[in-house]
Amino acid sequence: MFKKNLKKRAALGIIVLAVALAFGGCNRKGLRNVNKAPAYESKLTVQAAGATADYGDYDYEYTETAEEYEPGGGMDGAQGDGVVDNGNGTIVDPGAAQNRKLIRTVDLEVETKEYDNLMKDVEKKIEELGGYIENEYSYNGSSYGGGRDTRYATMVIRIPDNKLNDFVNTMAGISNVISKRTSAQDVTLQYTDIESKRDMYKAEQESLMALLEKAQTVEDITYLTQRLTEVRYNIESMERQLRVYDNQVDYATINLDIHEVEVLTPQVVDKKTDAEEMKEGLAASWASIGNAFKNFGKAFVINLPYIIIVFGIVAIHAIASLIVISNVKKKYKKTAGKKSSEESTKESEKIAVEETAEEETAAEEAVEETAEETTKE
């Protein structure tokens, strides 16, 4: 049993040594991470990209430690191993300068008087260059709010990186460019780092497959299979990241804003005299007033049905109000006349009663006087 385990460990040592040599050669290619370099522990264990694995009798792990750089070489000397610092912290190989991974983005804002023709030309040019529209939003105006609003479109376009300048120059020729911003993100370091780790995992995968062929116990097979699954998952994940980078590098991104205008923005503003500025300003003011009247007339004609309906409703409401007021006045007059007649009748009756009372009093006084005269005789 001891001899069997000794043979296993010897075979394992040979395989781990092969992995170490493969990784050491891979790590010297392209870019290098100046803070990390492989160092192997004596217990035949390896940790790949920060991950540890325990395989029972086949235990191995891989650790990374800092590598010393001597003056005149490596990063500081910018001469050792072909590695240089480009000044912003990115370490690149001068021999690989032509293979930099750059993600380029252009923001373009343009305007045009011929909106429909420009949209067709843009789509035609995208197809001609082998690009595609990743996202698009267009606004075709609205009749609400007093007239037709100006149209505009926002597009996210992907163009092959080597044809980016062709597209930008074409846009400058068929539209009026009012703003442009260009940016480039260098992902060479990240890309090469992922590639190195992927190659390291591939080397580990080959070693695990070799160990799996020699495994004799169920426990060994289980451990090796589990680790092999993890390694393959890491390889696929890194290859997905590389494909994303490849797409971003191979196809530049253009954020294009298109505006429909009546007057194009001047590309070059010449210095003018005061008289010229006043003349142009006065002309612009009259033009603005003319456009205002024109837009008002258009809006009036467009909204004429609504205006007629509103005026009709107001007229009906006014007529109804007049009829109600007239009826109220008539009723008031009738009520006031009736009340006046009743008051007049009551006043007449009161006067008649008072006159009757006065006559009765006079008659009584006459009787009394007659009686007094008779008594005296």
Secondary structure as the mmCIF struct_conf table of DSSP 4:
data_model
#
loop_
_struct_conf.conf_type_id
_struct_conf.id
_struct_conf.beg_label_comp_id
_struct_conf.beg_label_asym_id
_struct_conf.beg_label_seq_id
_struct_conf.end_label_comp_id
_struct_conf.end_label_asym_id
_struct_conf.end_label_seq_id
HELX_RH_AL_P HELX_RH_AL_P1 PHE A 2 ASN A 27
TURN_TY1_P TURN_TY1_P1 ARG A 28 ARG A 28
BEND BEND1 LYS A 29 GLY A 30
TURN_TY1_P TURN_TY1_P2 VAL A 34 ASN A 35
STRN STRN1 ALA A 37 ALA A 39
TURN_TY1_P TURN_TY1_P3 SER A 42 LYS A 43
BEND BEND2 LEU A 44 LEU A 44
STRN STRN2 ALA A 48 ALA A 48
TURN_TY1_P TURN_TY1_P4 ALA A 49 GLY A 50
STRN STRN3 ALA A 51 ALA A 51
STRN STRN4 ALA A 53 ALA A 53
HELX_RH_3T_P HELX_RH_3T_P1 GLY A 56 TYR A 58
STRN STRN5 TYR A 60 TYR A 60
STRN STRN6 THR A 63 THR A 65
HELX_LH_PP_P HELX_LH_PP_P1 ALA A 66 GLU A 68
TURN_TY1_P TURN_TY1_P5 PRO A 71 GLY A 72
BEND BEND3 GLY A 73 GLY A 73
HELX_RH_AL_P HELX_RH_AL_P2 GLY A 74 GLY A 77
BEND BEND4 ALA A 78 ALA A 78
HELX_RH_3T_P HELX_RH_3T_P2 GLY A 80 GLY A 82
STRN STRN7 VAL A 84 ASP A 85
BEND BEND5 GLY A 87 GLY A 89
STRN STRN8 ILE A 91 VAL A 92
HELX_RH_3T_P HELX_RH_3T_P3 PRO A 94 ASN A 99
STRN STRN9 LEU A 102 THR A 112
BEND BEND6 LYS A 113 LYS A 113
HELX_RH_AL_P HELX_RH_AL_P3 TYR A 115 LEU A 129
TURN_TY1_P TURN_TY1_P6 GLY A 130 GLY A 130
STRN STRN10 TYR A 132 TYR A 139
BEND BEND7 SER A 143 SER A 143
TURN_TY1_P TURN_TY1_P7 TYR A 144 GLY A 146
BEND BEND8 GLY A 147 GLY A 147
HELX_LH_PP_P HELX_LH_PP_P2 ARG A 148 ARG A 151
STRN STRN11 TYR A 152 PRO A 160
HELX_RH_3T_P HELX_RH_3T_P4 ASP A 161 LYS A 163
HELX_RH_AL_P HELX_RH_AL_P4 LEU A 164 ILE A 174
BEND BEND9 SER A 175 SER A 175
STRN STRN12 ASN A 176 ASP A 186
HELX_RH_AL_P HELX_RH_AL_P5 THR A 188 LYS A 214
BEND BEND10 THR A 217 THR A 217
HELX_RH_AL_P HELX_RH_AL_P6 VAL A 218 ASP A 250
STRN STRN13 TYR A 251 GLU A 260
BEND BEND11 GLU A 262 VAL A 263
HELX_LH_PP_P HELX_LH_PP_P3 LEU A 264 PRO A 266
BEND BEND12 GLN A 267 VAL A 268
HELX_RH_AL_P HELX_RH_AL_P7 ASP A 274 ILE A 302
TURN_TY1_P TURN_TY1_P8 ASN A 303 ASN A 303
HELX_RH_AL_P HELX_RH_AL_P8 LEU A 304 LYS A 376
#
